[in-house]
Every structure is written in structure tokens, then in C-alpha cells.
Amino acid sequence: MRAMQTLILSATAAAMLFLAGPTNAGVQGKDQGSIQADSMTGIPVGFQSQFADVNGVRIHYVIGGKGSPILLIHGWPEDWHEWRKMMPLLATKHTVIAVDLRGFGESQIASSGYDRKTLAEDLFQLMTRLDYLRATVVGHDWGGPVAYAYAAIHRDAVDKLIIVEGAPDGPWTTKQFAPLLHNPLWFFGFFEIPDFAEKVLVGHEKEFLEWFYRNRGFHIVPGSFSEAVITYYENSYARPGRLATSLQLYRTIDRDIADNTELSRTPLTIPVLAIGAKYGLGSMVAESMRQVARSVAPVLMENAGHFIPDERPEALYHIIEAFLGSSIAPEDWSPN
């Protein structure tokens, strides 16, 4: 175990010296129905934008690389682009599939199905369509609970699970006294009120979302979000129906709690890597995953905020590779 810890320390020490992601992302042109890309938001060289009809919805994904499959699931308020800095790194050893959840990015908007079990089923059917019957699944933010649902429902389809600054809801979730508030963050309750936030925010999507991308309470590394990236996301979420659809993630929390109550009765036995940020969810990631899995390796990234893939892509890449390179889950680790 100590040898594994040393491996992770040596693999990631150099990575923590960098503040931004790789600069070899290129532009593949304008994909079907997509927003005009630039050097930061374009599809990385060697990757392709694809679509698949699965589970009654058209899902967009970006795929590239060669080797064992690794599925990347984004959070809110982002889409597959949140992995753009890490994808070329992972593609040196893996086939990388970065997806847009239903209703996000270039994926089709659906009238329902934004609970974590349905979102996970979309992705399982996508991976089956691509003939990847077993994969490593990585989820950030809301992508974390989706990744957990994927692994909990399709237990033979996931070899290792990696949760980054996300936590599945369940009976262990701390509830507030006021109705609708499942989280101390103010916007959870705001989003959960049916048909309210979208009416308040219509026409002001850019001003609202910019608060999340620029707020140092969510990320601490300067330059993590370039002006081009912020503009991309703001334009994407301002498209008709996109912001309102994304809020369904928050309006299905009660269903997730009920689903995860049942799923957690049979804990996961695969290795799970739970990565938290000191200026984010921190130890809550590992604490939540211990409610649903038996083998949880906690990692705390000291110099990072919530948006780890944007802030510390090289460090996150090396941590993931060290974890995937061993059948033994690493011990707790705190970078400087």
C-alpha cells in the first residue's frame, strides 16, 4: 500500500506545478448544430464528434484515442467541453468517450428522464452501441451521481469508478429544515422550485452563469476559465430550452434519494476513487461514496476548487492513471 502511495506522489508531483491544461487542443470545424469553436473550445486533435440514438434520445459524444475505454461524464453548468484539457492526455493510453448528457450541449432535449438512473441508462446504452461492454467511468459534479448509478445498475459494465467533486444523494444526505433545500448552497432551492428559475432567468442566462464561472468560491486557479470558454458555455446555455432543461437535475433529487436508498443496499465492490477539492466538497466526496461502496480511496486536492478538470487537469490525469495502473486502491493523499 505504501508503494502505491509513493507511486501516486511521484506521478503527480510535477503535475501540480501547472495551472492550466494542455495547449494542443485544435479546431475540427463546426459540427452539426454546434457553436463555432475556437482554439480553447474546439474538439481536440484526433477526436471526432458523433451522435447515437439510444434510450429514446439522441446523444452527442466526442471520441478519440486508443486502448481501454474511459467514459467521462460532465457536471453543471458545463458539458463535454469540461474534459477538453484532459482528453488528449488520457487518449495516449485509452479510448476516451466524453458525452453530453441528454438536454445538454448537442444532445437532444427530452421532456423527462433527468434522474440519475435514466441518465446513466442513456450512457450504458451508448457504450453498448459502441461495443464497450466494460469501462472505467469518471464523473464530475452531477456527473458523479450519474457515474455511480451507471456502476450500481450495471455492475458488470464498470471495472473502476472515479468520482470527482460529486456525491450521490441518499438517506445520508443532510437535509435542511426548509422544504426543497437539500444543500446549503442557495441556488439548489432556487432551482428546485418548479417552473420558477427559468422564468426569472430568461434573457439573463449569461449574467447568471457568469457568476459561477468567475466566482472564486468555486475555483481558485486563475485562468481556469478563459473568456472564450465562458462565452462558449454562456451561449450554449442561452439556446432555447437549454438552461430550463438543465435545472431538471435539481428537481429530481428526491427521486435519486429513493433510488439510491435501494441501490446502496448492495454496496459496490469495485475500486472507487473519490476525489475532493479543499475549496470544494472536500471530504464529503469520500464520505458519500463510503455509503455506497466498500473499497473507496479518498484523495484531497489542496490547491484546487470545485472545477478540478478545468483547474488541475494534469494533476487529475496523473492521479487517475496511477489509480488505473494498480488493482489496489491508493491510500488517502493530500498534495501540496
C-alpha positions in Angstrom: 0.0 0.0 0.0 2.8 2.4 0.8 4.4 1.6 -2.6 1.1 2.6 -4.2 1.1 5.9 -2.3 4.6 6.6 -3.4 3.7 5.9 -7.0 0.8 8.4 -6.9 3.0 11.0 -5.2 5.8 10.7 -7.8 3.3 10.6 -10.7 1.5 13.8 -9.7 4.2 15.9 -8.1 5.3 17.5 -11.4 1.7 18.0 -12.5 0.8 20.3 -9.6 3.3 22.8 -10.9 1.0 23.6 -13.8 -2.0 25.9 -13.5 -3.7 25.3 -16.9 -4.4 22.4 -19.2 -2.6 21.3 -22.4 -2.4 23.7 -25.3 -2.6 21.1 -28.1 -6.3 21.3 -28.5 -7.2 22.1 -32.1 -10.3 23.0 -34.0 -12.1 20.4 -36.1 -14.5 22.9 -37.6 -18.2 23.5 -36.9 -20.0 20.3 -36.1 -23.7 19.7 -36.9 -25.7 22.2 -34.9 -22.7 23.2 -32.7 -21.4 26.6 -31.6 -18.4 27.9 -33.5 -15.3 26.6 -31.9 -12.0 28.3 -31.3 -8.6 27.1 -30.0 -9.9 26.6 -26.5 -13.3 25.2 -27.1 -12.7 23.1 -30.2 -12.6 19.4 -30.4 -9.0 18.1 -29.6 -6.9 16.8 -32.4 -7.6 13.1 -33.0 -11.1 13.3 -31.6 -14.4 13.1 -33.5 -17.9 14.5 -32.8 -20.5 11.7 -33.1 -24.2 11.1 -32.4 -26.2 8.0 -31.4 -29.8 7.3 -30.8 -30.2 5.4 -27.6 -32.9 5.0 -24.9 -35.2 7.2 -26.9 -32.9 10.2 -27.2 -30.1 11.4 -29.5 -26.9 11.6 -27.5 -23.8 13.6 -28.6 -20.3 12.4 -27.7 -16.7 13.1 -28.6 -14.4 10.1 -29.0 -10.7 9.6 -29.7 -7.6 7.7 -28.6 -6.9 4.0 -28.4 -6.9 1.5 -25.6 -9.1 0.6 -22.7 -12.3 2.7 -22.7 -12.9 5.5 -20.3 -16.2 7.3 -20.1 -16.2 11.0 -19.0 -19.4 12.5 -17.6 -19.7 16.3 -17.1 -21.5 18.3 -14.5 -23.4 21.6 -14.3 -23.1 24.3 -15.8 -20.8 22.6 -18.4 -20.9 19.9 -21.0 -18.4 17.6 -22.6 -16.0 20.5 -23.0 -15.1 20.5 -19.4 -12.8 17.5 -20.2 -11.1 19.2 -23.2 -7.8 19.7 -21.3 -7.6 16.1 -20.1 -8.8 14.3 -23.2 -5.5 14.4 -25.2 -3.6 13.2 -22.1 -6.0 10.3 -21.5 -6.1 9.4 -25.2 -2.4 8.3 -25.1 -3.5 5.2 -23.2 -7.3 5.0 -23.5 -10.2 5.3 -25.9 -11.9 8.4 -24.4 -15.6 9.0 -24.7 -16.8 12.4 -23.4 -20.5 12.7 -23.5 -23.2 15.4 -23.4 -26.0 14.3 -21.1 -29.5 14.4 -22.5 -30.6 18.0 -22.8 -27.0 19.4 -22.6 -24.6 20.5 -25.2 -25.5 18.9 -28.5 -27.6 16.1 -27.1 -31.3 16.1 -27.6 -33.7 17.8 -25.1 -36.2 15.3 -23.7 -39.4 16.1 -21.8 -38.3 13.8 -18.9 -35.6 11.4 -17.8 -33.2 13.7 -15.9 -33.0 11.5 -12.8 -29.6 9.8 -12.4 -30.8 6.3 -13.2 -32.2 7.4 -16.6 -29.2 9.5 -17.5 -27.0 6.5 -16.6 -29.1 4.2 -18.8 -28.6 6.6 -21.7 -24.8 6.2 -21.4 -24.9 2.5 -20.8 -26.8 2.0 -24.0 -24.4 4.3 -25.8 -21.4 2.3 -24.6 -23.1 -0.9 -25.6 -23.8 0.5 -29.0 -20.1 1.3 -29.3 -19.3 -2.2 -28.2 -17.6 -1.1 -25.0 -19.1 -3.7 -22.6 -16.8 -2.8 -19.7 -15.2 0.6 -19.0 -13.8 2.9 -16.4 -16.4 5.6 -15.6 -15.5 9.1 -14.4 -18.0 11.7 -13.3 -17.5 15.3 -12.1 -20.1 17.3 -10.2 -23.6 15.9 -11.2 -21.7 13.5 -13.5 -20.5 11.8 -10.3 -24.0 10.6 -9.2 -24.7 9.6 -12.8 -21.5 7.6 -12.8 -22.5 5.9 -9.5 -25.9 5.0 -10.9 -24.2 3.5 -14.0 -22.0 1.3 -11.8 -24.7 0.4 -9.4 -27.2 -0.7 -12.0 -24.8 -2.3 -14.5 -22.2 -3.8 -12.2 -20.5 -6.0 -14.8 -20.0 -3.0 -17.1 -17.7 -0.9 -14.9 -14.2 -2.0 -13.8 -13.3 1.1 -11.8 -15.3 4.2 -10.8 -13.9 7.7 -10.3 -15.9 10.4 -8.7 -14.6 14.0 -8.8 -16.3 16.6 -6.7 -19.6 14.9 -6.8 -21.8 12.9 -4.3 -24.8 10.6 -4.8 -27.8 11.7 -2.8 -29.4 9.2 -0.4 -30.7 8.9 3.2 -27.3 10.0 4.2 -27.7 13.4 2.5 -28.0 16.2 5.0 -31.4 18.0 4.6 -32.2 21.5 5.7 -35.3 22.4 7.7 -36.9 24.4 4.9 -38.7 22.5 2.2 -36.9 21.9 -1.1 -33.4 22.6 0.4 -31.2 19.6 0.1 -27.9 21.6 0.1 -26.7 24.7 1.9 -25.8 26.2 -1.5 -28.5 28.8 -2.1 -29.2 28.0 -5.7 -30.3 24.4 -5.0 -33.6 25.6 -3.5 -34.0 28.2 -6.2 -33.6 25.7 -9.0 -35.9 23.1 -7.3 -39.0 25.3 -7.4 -40.9 24.1 -10.5 -41.0 26.5 -13.4 -39.7 29.4 -11.4 -35.9 29.9 -12.1 -36.3 29.7 -15.8 -38.9 32.4 -15.8 -36.7 34.7 -13.7 -33.6 34.0 -15.7 -34.9 34.1 -19.2 -32.9 36.7 -21.2 -30.3 36.9 -18.4 -28.7 33.5 -18.7 -25.2 34.9 -19.5 -25.2 37.3 -16.5 -26.4 34.5 -14.2 -24.0 31.8 -15.3 -21.0 34.1 -15.4 -21.3 34.2 -11.6 -20.4 30.5 -11.4 -17.5 30.7 -13.9 -15.9 33.7 -12.3 -16.7 33.1 -8.6 -13.6 32.3 -6.6 -15.8 30.3 -4.2 -15.9 27.6 -6.9 -12.5 27.7 -8.4 -9.2 29.2 -7.1 -6.7 28.7 -10.0 -6.5 31.9 -12.1 -7.2 31.5 -15.8 -9.1 28.2 -15.4 -11.9 29.6 -17.5 -10.8 31.7 -20.4 -13.0 34.3 -21.9 -13.6 32.1 -24.9 -14.7 29.2 -22.7 -17.0 31.3 -20.7 -18.5 32.7 -23.8 -19.0 29.2 -25.2 -20.9 28.0 -22.1 -23.0 31.1 -21.8 -24.0 30.9 -25.5 -24.7 27.2 -25.1 -27.0 27.5 -22.1 -28.7 30.5 -23.6 -30.0 28.4 -26.5 -33.8 27.9 -26.3 -34.8 25.4 -23.6 -31.2 24.5 -22.5 -31.0 26.3 -19.2 -34.5 25.3 -18.2 -33.8 21.7 -19.1 -30.5 21.6 -17.1 -32.4 22.6 -13.9 -34.2 19.2 -14.0 -31.0 17.8 -12.5 -32.0 19.6 -9.3 -35.7 18.8 -9.5 -35.1 15.0 -9.5 -33.1 14.9 -6.2 -35.9 13.3 -4.2 -36.2 10.5 -6.8 -32.5 10.0 -6.6 -32.6 9.7 -2.9 -35.3 7.0 -3.2 -33.3 5.2 -6.0 -30.0 5.3 -4.2 -31.6 4.1 -0.9 -32.3 0.8 -2.8 -29.1 0.7 -4.8 -26.9 1.2 -1.8 -28.3 -1.9 -0.1 -25.8 -3.8 -2.2 -22.6 -1.8 -1.9 -20.3 -1.6 -4.9 -17.3 -4.0 -4.7 -15.2 -2.4 -7.5 -12.4 0.0 -6.6 -13.7 3.6 -6.3 -11.6 6.7 -6.3 -13.2 9.7 -4.6 -11.5 13.0 -5.3 -12.5 16.1 -3.4 -11.1 19.6 -3.5 -10.1 21.6 -0.4 -12.0 24.6 -1.8 -15.0 22.4 -2.9 -16.8 19.4 -1.5 -13.6 18.1 0.2 -14.0 15.0 2.3 -17.8 14.9 1.6 -17.0 13.1 -1.7 -15.3 10.1 0.0 -17.8 10.2 2.9 -20.7 9.9 0.5 -19.1 7.1 -1.6 -18.4 5.1 1.6 -22.2 4.9 1.9 -22.5 3.0 -1.4 -19.1 1.3 -1.9 -16.8 -1.0 0.1 -13.4 0.0 -1.5 -13.1 3.8 -1.5 -9.8 5.5 -2.0 -10.1 9.2 -0.8 -8.0 11.9 -2.4 -8.0 15.5 -1.3 -6.5 18.1 -3.7 -5.4 21.0 -1.5 -4.8 23.6 -4.2 -8.0 23.2 -6.2 -11.6 24.3 -6.2 -14.7 22.6 -7.4 -13.9 22.7 -11.1 -10.9 20.3 -10.9 -10.8 19.3 -14.6 -10.6 23.0 -15.5 -8.2 23.9 -12.7 -5.8 21.0 -12.3 -6.1 18.8 -15.4 -2.6 17.5 -15.4 -2.7 16.6 -11.7 -6.1 14.9 -12.1 -4.8 13.0 -15.1 -1.8 11.6 -13.2 -3.9 10.7 -10.2 -6.3 8.8 -12.4 -3.6 7.0 -14.3 -1.9 6.0 -11.0 -5.2 4.6 -9.8 -5.9 2.7 -13.0 -2.4 1.3 -13.1 -2.9 -0.7 -9.9 -5.6 -3.2 -8.7 -5.1 -1.7 -5.2 -6.9 1.4 -4.2 -4.5 4.1 -3.0 -4.4 5.5 0.5 -5.5 8.9 1.4 -3.3 11.5 -0.3 -3.1 15.3 0.1 -1.0 17.2 -2.5 0.9 20.4 -1.5 
